[in-house]
């Protein structure tokens, strides 16, 4: 023992030697007792932790763990351990060699999960720096960098403790341990390995920051099956030049240098470390045609990987600070980076080789650049390029269009996101080969702002060979009015003017309200023998006609000599190809040529659309899906009086009333007309079945009646009829899936931003949060936080609250704290979504619908709309939240920090109790292990 203490003193100083002496004199074994021994070998759970004296045992199998548990093998010579894995199967190949199941395929939940960070640096001073992380500058062990890391991790209810193990060479393994019972209680069961790797990535920058180091940890330890240093184990030195001067073949103890574990979570802490949105399927990398990953990677000078690495270098080394990166060049089987030293430097002589972390300065150096004042890479250039290539492939893993890949690679922050979004939109609008385009992109990414700024260019492209107007369609009139004002702020002085076009029904009702006149209904007009409501108004309400003419004149006076740009709602846009009053009355000549034979032709020519921008599309905008009995009812009604249904609107409503008298129905006239839109066309028929998204549907449950229903589905045709070019914008997955199924040839760009850190949503699953008791829940919540904005269902009459539908596209929640609720969908919506599952061949649209709603609402005050310290809280039904875990969560654009409520904590406690309630045989095995360890 004295020898190693003297060696440490020689290399790292007296303080470091004292640390080793104290650790050797007072062995710490809590990690072994709490984490390793209980999980080492559990045949009743079909799990084990691999332990070994070296890293060469086949398949990281369970044999040694079993032998230790049975008392047949000592633990004296152990050097490595892994996280919990399933016990593997073994087979023999043709040559008689053992073939074990791959460790990466066997990663499962254990009672505890160990996330390990090792910083490997060859500098002698770094050995002393690592020991300084463990030294206290105050009265307790927590007055140290590692103590601060412990306190940081204590915010999570499932954090267990930290053990720091000397590796036996020049580094230390920092084992951060988390209990998994809370995660398992949340129902996280799929893609455990991928999720754990992502959690290592998430914790990585926090560890580096708290320790205050510029070094980077070994990324191989991200993988839970990877071997890591066993606490209290032994390492046999296999290479020369040991930092402490220990010779090859000698054994060095893997001393536990710092250790502390909690007996319970901090009072009031409820947040879970494990984010369910990270437990999704890992992306599949297609490396066909690309460079091979690893130390032998060979780049072609034209490969996208090399361009990606170059962009990374330019973000670090540029003309703002110098030296400025210029280019890569092949050198000695790897790549060398070249730099200029100052603004007038035309000879990039400074360079960085694969093993360097800073440039070597060559040539003129008027700025006095040195290793101390230049940016330093966290790892040598060659290793950084390998990591950047991994990042490149992570971005390009899934099958994506060139536009989608370029967007993902280019977007690194809000500024680049807005720039690239504008580029995608402009290129899409200029592409004459794609009259129907679809863009799915994150919330708040300034899609409208980009189009408004470039409207003159857009209009000139579209009007080059055909005159026409541009229209923007939104979910409601308030949004349309808000966007028109924003458009005019940019374009009113550039020859364009945005006006809100309301439906005829809305114009008429507003005029009646202003003049205090009772409006005429369609049924009133039918009973009066008029062709339609407008005909009736012109005959018996001349004061309303005068008001409509006056309002029309005011609108066109505002427009003046400028070219109008129309802002309206979806319903008006969808019927623009028809001779509806809503369209015709938007024409400047409408009242001037009223009564002329060519009146409709003139008005249609004046209101022809070159472009429709359709914002926030919904599934119902694309298809009509309804129970088949409704279609059958309408077909029978039309067959009963075919001449009436080919006539004017009042004839149709009379035929509807007459038929409904003999054949009662709960279908409203508007529902009838929606189906009539497709009369004479072929509907697809599907029968709803249980996709399993809501778990087991009991025979008496609220969703049972939705199964086995026959539904009719048909595509709506407005996209190919209303304008020369249509661009649909959405943030949602469900309508995008439906659009891919449609026969209309959409050019679809599904954009994402993998390089931007996700904002956090604090999630609280609660069993009693249901649609029925939401009003009571809101009232109770408001008592604790009266200023919070609420978005959810059943918010009517609640101040400072809105529905999810109303929140779509709103900017009114920017900078505010928001509470969002999520409950099961209604039985009717469940049936509708199961019908869509059948029609699209999907099994996940119900879950995607929930994630779409989550993204939409969280995007009101987070992401690109985040200002200040705005916080977002999601309270979700516990059972629903457990069902959402899985693939659809990969579409969640915001990180979920789950707080463990009482129910989850009880379930987690029960799971933890099951974990520790071992069989007598397990107890005996653990006892044997402990005895052997203590003797050692």
N, C-alpha and C positions, 0 to 999 in steps of 0.2 A: 504493500500500500504506500509506504514511504517513497518508493521509487517514482510512482506516478505523480504523487503530490509534488515532488521535487521537479519533475519534468514540466508539470503545469506551471509551477512558479517561474521556471526558466523561460517559458514561452509566453505566458500571459500575465505574470505578476503575482504578488503575494495575495491579493484579494481573491483571485481566481483559485489559487492553491487552497485558501481557506474554504472556499465553496466546495471543492472536491473533498477535502478532509471531513467537513461536516456531513456531506452526503454519504460518504463511506462509513462514517461512524454511526449514522442514524438512518439505516435503510428505510426507504419508503415503499410500501407494498400495496397501497390502496387500489391502484389500477388493476394489479393482478387479482386482488380479492374481489373487487366489485365488477370488473369488466371482463377479464379473461377467464378466470376459473369457472364462473357459472355458465359460460357459453362455449367452453373448449370442445366438449363432445356431448351432444344431446340427441341420441338416436331416436328418442320418442318424438322429437321435433324434426328429425332428418337433417340436422344441421351440425356444423363444426366450425372451429377456427383453425386454420392451418398454422402449425408451428414447426420450425425446423432449425437446425444448426447452420444451414446454408440455403442458398436460393436455387438449388438444383434438384429438389425432389419432384418426381413426375406428377404433373397435374395438380400440384398443391393439394394433395389428397388428405384424407382423414386418418390414415393409419397410425401416424405417430400420436395424434390427439387421442385416439381410442386407447392406444397402449399406455399413454400417460394416465388417462382416466382410470384405467384398470390396474394401475400400479406396477406395470411391467417394464416401464421405461422411465428413466430419470429426466428431469427438466434442466439438469446442470449445464448442458451444452447448447441450450437454445439461443438463437440470435435473432430470429424473425418471427413475426406473426402476421396474420391477415385479419380482415373483418370476417364476419360470419358468412358462410357459404353453405349451400345444400351439399349433403354427402354425395360424392360423385359415383357414377357407374364406371366400370372398367371393362374393356374388351381387349382382344388380342388382334393385332394385324397379321398380315400374311407371313411376316418374319418372326412371329412370336413375341413381338414387343407389346408392352402394355399401352393402351390408349384410354386415358381418362377423359371424362367430360371436361370441356374447357372451363377454367375458373371464371372467365367473364360471363359465361352463360348460367352460372350457379349463384350469383349474388342475390341474397334474400335479406329480409329484415332480421336483425337479431334483437336482443333486448336493448343493446346499446350499439351505437355506431361511432367509429373513431375516424375523425378527419385529421390527417397528419400533414404537417408542414416541416420540410427540411430545407435549409438554406446551405447550399454547397458552394463554398468559395475557397480558392487555393491560397488566398492572401493570409500570411501568418497572423496579421492583426485581426482578421475576422473571427478567429477562434476566441480571442479575448472579447470582441464585440458581442458575440453570442452569449458569453457568460455574464456580460454586463446587463443583458436583458433580465437576468434572473436575480440580480442583486437589488436589495431594497435600499432606497435612499431615505427611508423614514423609520417609523417604529414597527411597522408590520410588513409581512411578506408581500402585501398588495401594493406597497409603495415602490413598485418596479414596473418596467414595461410588461412583463408577463403577468403581473398582478392586475395591471390595467386591462390587459386582454381578458383576464378572468372576469373582472367586473363588467366589461363590455358584453361578454357572452351571457352574463347573469340576467340580462333583460329577457332571455328566452326561458320559458317555463320548463323546457325539456333539456336544458343544459345540465350536465352532470359534473364535469370537472376537467382539469388539465394535468397532464403528466409530461415532464420534459426529460427525455432520456439521452444520455451521452451515447453517440453512435459507436464509440470506440476508435474513431479516427479524428476528423477535423470538424464534424458537424454535430448537431443535436436534433433529435426528432421531437417536435412539439405535437403531442397527441391531445386533441380537443374532443371530448367525449359527450355524446348526446344520447339521452334515453329516447326510445322510439315509440313508446306506448301511446303518446298523444297523436303522433302521425298515423299509427295503425288504427287508433280510435276514430280518426277522421275518415277512414276507409281507403287510405292510400295503399294500394296493393300492386299496381302495375308499374312497369318500367323503373324498378327500384334503383338499378345500377345507374341508368341515365340521370335520374333525379339526384342521386348522391354526388355524381360528378359535377352537376350544375351547382349544387350547394357548396362544394369545395370552391368552385369558381367564384361564387357569390361572397364567400367568406375571405377569400384570398386578399383582395385589396384592403380589407379592414385589418387583417393580421399584419400586413406589411406596413400600413400606416401607423398602427399602434406601437409596433416594435421600433418604428423610426429607422428602418433600413432601406437602402437602395438596392439591396440584393433581391433576387427573385427565387421563390421556392421551386423545388423539383416538381414539375407538373405530372410526372408519372405517378406520384402519390395521390393524384386526384381519384384514381381508380380504386374502388374499395377492396378489390381482390389483390391489389399490389402488396408486396411484402414490406414491412416496416420494422423498426428495431424494437425488440422485445425488452420490456423493462426489467432490469436486473439480470439480463442475459450475458452472454459472452461472445466476443468477436475474435476470431483467429485472424491475425494480420497476414494478408496474402500478397502484399506489395511492399516494395522498399520505400524509403523516404517518408516514414510515418512522422506526423508533426511533433510527436512527443519523443521521437527517436526509438521507438519500440521496433524490435527486429522482426523479420518475417518468421511466421510459425508460432510466435508467442500469442498468448491469449490476453485480451483486455476486457475488463468488466464494463458492461453497458449500464452505468450507474444512473439511477434516478436522481436528477439534480434539483428538481422542483416538482411539487405535487400538491394539489388541493382538490377536494371534492365536496359537494354540497350535500347536506342531509335533507334539505327541502328547498323548494323554489322560494325566491324572494316574495315577501308579502305583497300582494296586489299584482304580481306579474302574471300575465295570461297569454302573452304572445308566444306562438310556437316558432321555432327556428325553421321547421320544414314547411316550405311553400308548395302546396299541391299543384300549382301551375307548372312547376319544374319537373314533375314526374310524368313526362310524356315520352313518346317514342323517340329514340335518337334518330337524327337525320342520317340518311344513307348517302354515302359519298360515292359518286361515280367518277372514277379516276381515269376513265378511258380517254386516251389522248393527252392526259396531263402529266405533270412531273410526278415521280414517285416520292412519297413522303419519307423523311428520315435523314440520317446523317449523310447518306450517299446521294442526296437529292441533286439532280442535274436539271438546271433550268435552260430552256431555250430563250434566246434574247427577245422573242416575241410572245412568250407565254403570258397569259393574264396573271398568273401567280407572281411573276417578276414585276409586272406593272403595279400590282397591289403592294408588294414590298417597297417599291419605289415611292409610292404615295405615303406609306407609313414613314419612310425616312424623311421625306419632304416636310411632314408635319412636325418633325423633331429638329431637323437641320435645315434652316432656310435663311433667307436674306434679312430677316428681322433680327437675328442674333449672330449668325455666322459661327462656324463655317456652314456653307450652303451645299446641300447634297445636289449632285449633278446627274450621276448615272452609275450603274453597275457595269463591271467588265469581268469576264472569266479570268481566274487567276489560280494556279496551282490546284486545279480540280475543284475549286469552289468559286466564290465571287468576292471581288474587292469593290468597295464603294469609293467614289471619287468626289472631292469637294473643292469649292472655291473659298478663298479666305477673306475676300472683301468685295465691295461693289464693282470695282474696276478690274477684278481678277478674271482674265480670260483663259488662264491655263490651270485647269483643275488638277493640281499636283498632289494636294493632300489626299490621304487615303485611309481606309479602314479595312483591315483584313478580317477574315472569318472569325479569328480568335480574339479580335479587339472589341472593347466596349466604348472607346472614344477614338476619334480620328487622330492619325499621325500627321502633324502639320509639316508641310514641305512648301518651299517657295516663299514669296514675300509674305510678311506677317505684320502689317502695320497696326492691327488691332491687338497684338500681343496675346494671341490665342494660346492657351496652355491646357493641360489635362485638368487643371483645377477650375477653370472658368468656362469650359465647354460642356454642353449637355452630354450625359453619359447614358448609354443603353443599359437597361437592367441586366442583360445577359450578353455574351459575345454575339457579334453580328450573325454568324452562321446559325446559332441557336435561335436568335430572334427571327431570322428568315424562315426557319422551320415552323416556329409558332405562328408567324403571320400567314404562312401557307395553310396551316391547319385552320386558321380563322377564315381565310379565303374559301376553303372548301366547305366550312360550316355554313357560310353564307350561301354557297352555291350547291348545297347538298340536294335539295329537292328539285324536281323538274320545273324549271321556270323559263319564261320567255327571256329573250335578250334584254328587253326593256326592264323586266323585273330584276334580273341579275345586276344590271348596271345601276339601277336605283339602290338596291341593297348595298352595293359596294361603295357608292358615292355618299350616302347619307350617314353622317356621323354626329350631327347636332341639329338644332332647330334651324339654323341658317342654311345649312346645306340641304335640309329636308325641303324647305320652301323653294329653294332654287331648283332642286331636281324635280319637285312636283310641278313647278311651272314649266320646266323643259318637257316633261312627259305630256302634259296637257297640250302644249303648243304643237309638239310633234304629232300628237294624235289628231288634233283638229286639222292639221295641214295635210294629213295622209288621205289623199283622195280615194285610195283603194279600200278604205275602211269606213263606209258610211255609218256603221253602227258600232260604237265603241263603249267600253265598260271599264271603269277604273274603281277598284276597291282599295282604299288607302286609309291610314289612321285618321282619327278624329283631330280636328283643329289644325290641319297642315296647310291652311291658307289656299285651298283650291279656288274658292271664289275670288279672293284677292288677286291671285295670279291672273285669272281670266279678265278681271276688270281692268287691271293695269295694261293688259295687252289687247284690249278689245278692238282698237282701230286696226291693228295688224290682222286680227282674226277676221274682222268684217271685210277687209280688203281682199284676203285670200278667197273667202267664200263668195264675194260679189263679183269676182273677176269675170265669170262667165254666166252669171245668173243673178238677177236682183232678188232680194228677199230680206226678211227681218231675222233677228236673233231673239230667242226667248229663253228665260230661266224659269224653271218650275220648282216650287218648294212645297213642303208638307202643309203649310197654313199661310194665311194672308199676312199675319204679323211678320213671319220670316220673310215673305216676299217684299213687304214694305220696307223692312229693315235693310234688306240687300239692295233694293232700288236706291235707297238713300246713300248707301255706301258706293254704289256704282256711280251715281251722279257727282259725288264728292271728287271722283277721279276723272269723269268723262264729260261733265256738263259743259265744260269749256273747250272740249275737243270735238264738238259736232254731234254728240250723242246724248240722248236723254232717256232715262229709265222711267217707265210708267207702270203702275200696277193695274193689270187687267182682271177685273172681277167677272164672275159668272153673271149671266143675265138675272138669274134668280136672286143673287146677292144684291146686285144693283137695284132691282125692283123692290126688294124688301127694305133696303135702306131709304129709298125714295118714299115709300109708304110711311115708314117710321118718321121721316123728317116732316111730312105733310099731315101726319096723324090720320092716315087713310088705311082702312082695312084691306089687306092684300087679297087678290083673287087667287084661289087655288086652281089647280088643273081640273079638279072635279067641278068647281064652280063654272069654269070656262066650258067644260063639256056639257053641263046642264043648260048653259046659256046658248048652246049651238055654235060656239066659236071654234076656230081651227086649233088655237093654242092660246096660252096666256097672253102673249104679246098682242094677238088680234083682239082679245077682250079688252086689254088695257087701252089700246088706241081708240076703241069705240066708246067705252063707258068710263074711262078714267083719263081724260085729256090732260088734267093737271099733272098726272104722273108722267105722261109722255113729254110734256113741256119740261119737267124737271130732268128727265133723262137726256133731252136735247141740250139743256143748259150745262149739265155736268159733262157731257161729251165735248161741248165747245170749250169749257174751261180746261179740260185735259189737253186738247190740241193747241190751245193758246199757250199752255206751259211748254209744250214740245217746240212750238215755233218752227224755225227753219231746220232744226236739228233732226237727225234720224232717230226714230223711236226704237227703244229696246224694251221688250215686253217682259214683265215679271208677274207671275201668276202661280196658281196652285196646280197640283198634279191632275186633278179631275178635269180642269179646263184644257190643259195641254193634251190629255189623252183623246179628247174629242175635237181637236183642232182641224182634223181632216174632213169633218162634217160641216153641213151648212147650218150650224147652230147659231142662235143669236149671240152667244158669248163671243164667238169669233167675228161674226159679221159686224157687230156693233163696235168692234175695235178699229174698224176702217175709218179713215178721215172722211170718206164720202158717204158713209152710211145714211145719214139723215138728208144729205143733199140729193141723192138719187133714189130715195125711198119711193117705191111704186113703179120705177122704171123696169122694163122687161129684162134688162141686163144687170139689175141691181146686185144680185148675188155674185155674178161673175166679176163685176168691178170690185166688190168688197173682198172677194177671195183673192184676187190679184194683189190688192193692197196689203193683205195680211199673210201672204205666202211666207213660209219660214225656210230660211237657209239652214238654220241651226237651232236645235233644242238642247239645252243643258238641263238635264233632269237630276235634281239633287235628292239624296236620301231615298232611293227607290225602295219600295216594299215588295214582298213576294206577290201580293194581290195586284200590284201594278203590272205584273208580267203574265200571270195566269189567272184564270177563274177556276176555282176548285170548290165544288159543292156536292152535297149528298145527291146521288143519282135520282132520288125520288123528286127532287126539285126540278131537274131537267125534264123528267117524264111529265111532271105537272104542266110545265110551260109548253111542251110539245103538244099535249092534249088540248090545252087552252087555245093555242094557235090553230090547231086543226078544227076546233069548234067554230071559229069565225075568222078564216084566213084573210078575207077582204079587209076586215077592220085593222088587222095587225100590219097591213101594208099601207095604211092611210096615215092621217095626221095624229098628233099626240092625244087629242081629245077623243078620237075614235078608239084609240087603244085603251084609254082608261075606262071608257064605257064598256068595252068588251071584257076588261079585267073584272069590273064590278059585277057584270052579269054572270060571268063564269064562276066567280068566287061565291056568289049567292047559292048556286047549286052545288059547288064543290069547295067547301070551306078550307082555308089554308092560313097558316101563320106567316106566309111570305108577304113582305111589303111590296108595294109597286116598284120601288127602286131595285129590290132584289130580282124581281121579274125582268126588269129592263136590262139588268146586267147579264142575265142568261140569254135574253133576246138578242143581245149584241152578237151572239154566235149561232143564232138559229139557222139551221140548214147546213151547219158544219159538223164534222165528225168529232165527237168527244172521246178521249181515252177513258177507260174505266179501270179502277183498281179497287181492291178490297183491303180494308185496313187490317193489319195484324200487329201483334205486340213486338215492338223492336227491342224491348227489354230495357229501354232507357230509364224508366221509372221503377225498375225492379219488378218484383212479382206483382201482377195486377190481379187482385182477388176477384172472385166471381161476384161478390157483393160490393166491391169497391167503387169509387166515383168514376173510374175510367173504364170499367168493364163494358158499359154500353157502347163505348166508342170503337170497340174491336169487332171485326166481322161486318162492318158497314161497307156498302158499295158507294164509291165516290166517282164523280165525273170530273175530268180535268181537261182544260183546253187552253191553248196559248192565246194571249191577246195580240192583236195585230197592229196596234197604234205605232210601235217603234218604226215600222217600215212604211208608215203612211203620213206621219204628221210633218216631216221636215226632210230636206235633202240629207242632212247629217244630224245624228243624235249621239250625244255623249251622256251616258248615265254615270253618276257618281254615287258611291255607297261606302260605308265602313263595315258592312255586315257580310257574314258568311252565308247565311241561309239564302238570300236572294241571289248571291253569286253562284251557289250550287244549282239553283233552279235555272239561272241563265245559261249555264253550261249544258243543261238538259234540253233547252228549247231548240227548235229547228231554226229559229232566226240566227243568222250568222254573226254573233257578237265577236268583236275583237276584244278579248278580256285581258286586263293587266291587274294582277293581284299583288299589290305592292306591300312590302314590309320593311321594317327598320331594325335589323338584328344588332346593329352596332350602337344603338342608343340605349342607355340604361333605363330600365322601366321604373316609373314612379310606383310608390307603394300604396296599396289599399289595405287598411286594417280590417280584417274579416272576423266577424263573430258569428259562428253558427249557433242557432237557438232552436230547440225543438218546438217551442210554442209559438214561433213566428209563422202564422198562417194567414191566408187571405181574410179569414173571418175576423181575426182579432187585431189586424193592422191598425185601425183607428185608435184602439186602446193603447197599443204599443207606442204609437206616435205621441200620444198625450203624455205617457209616462216618460218617454225619452226627452221630450221638450222641458220637463221639469229640471232635468240635469243640465241641459244645454239649450237655453231658450233662443239663442241666435243662430243655430244651425239650420241650413236649408235642407229640406227633405224632398227626396225624389222616390216615388214608389206608387203602388196601387192604392186605391181608396183614399186619396188625399183631398177629395172634394170638401170644400168649406174649411180646410185647414190652412191657416195663414202661412205665407212664405213656404209653400209646398207646391209640387207639380207632379204630374204623372210622368212615367218614362217617355210616353209618346210626345208629351208637350216639351220635354227637355231636349228631344232630338234637335240638334243644330243650334241650340240656344247658346248665347254668349253671356247670359245674365248671371251665371254662377262662377265666372272667372274670379279667382282670388278669394273665394269663400270656402268655408268648411261645409262639406256635404255629407248627409246620411242617405244611403241608398238601401232599399230593401229588395229581397228576392224571395219569391214564394213559388210554389208549383203553379203551372198554367191551369186554366179552367178546363173542364172536360171537353167543351166545344173546341177549344184551341188544340187540345191534345189530339182529338180526332182529326182535325185539319192537318196537323203536323205529321201524324202517322200516315195520312193519305199522301202527303208530299214525300215521306220516306219511301213509300211504295212506288210512287211515280218516278222518282229520281234514282231509285235503287240504292238509297242510303239507309243507314241505321243510326244516325246520330244527329238528325236535324232538331230534335227537341233540346238536346244539350247545347247544340250550337246556338239555338234561339236564346237560351239563357246567357251564354257567353257574349253574344251580340248585344244584348241588353246591358250586361255588365260593362262592356267596352264603351258603348254609347254614353252611358251615364257617367262613368268614371272620367271619360274624356271631356266632360263639361268643365272640370276644374283641375285636371291633371294633364300629363303629356305636354303637347304643344300649347295648351291653354294654361298651364300652371303659372301662377304668379305668387310670389312671396312664399309663405309657409302653409299654403292651402292644404288641408287634409281631407281625405276621403275615407268614409267608413261604410262598410257593407255588412248589414245584418241579414243573414240568410237562414232559411229553414235548414236545420241540421241534417235531416234525412236527404233533402235535395242536394245539399252540398256534398255529401258523401257519394251520391250518385253521379255528380258532375266530374269527379276525379277520373282522369283518363285523357284520351286523345283530344276531345274538344278544347281542353284547357291550353293546348298548344297555341290556340288562337287568342288567348287572353293577352292583351297588350299592357297589362299592369300587373306588377308583382302582388301576390297575396301574402300578407303577414297574418297568420291565423291566430286569434286569441282563443285559448281553451276555455269554453264556458263550463258551467257546473256539470252538464251532462257529459261533455267530452272528458272532463277531468275525472268523473266517476268511472267512465269506461276505460280511460287510460290507467287509472288506479287498479281496476279489475284486471286489465291485461298485465300490468306490472306484477300484480300479485300472482297471476298464473305463471309469469316468467320466473318468479322466485320460489314458487311452490313446487320445488323439484321433487321427483320420486326419491325414495330411500336410496336407490342405486345411484342416482345423480348426486345425492348428498355425500355418499361414500366416496364417489369418484373425486368430487371437489375436495373432500377432506384429504384424500391421498395426495392430491396435487399440492395442497397447501403445506402438508407435512414435508413433502419433498422439497418444496421451494424454501421453506424456513431452514431446513437442514443445509441447503445449498448456500 
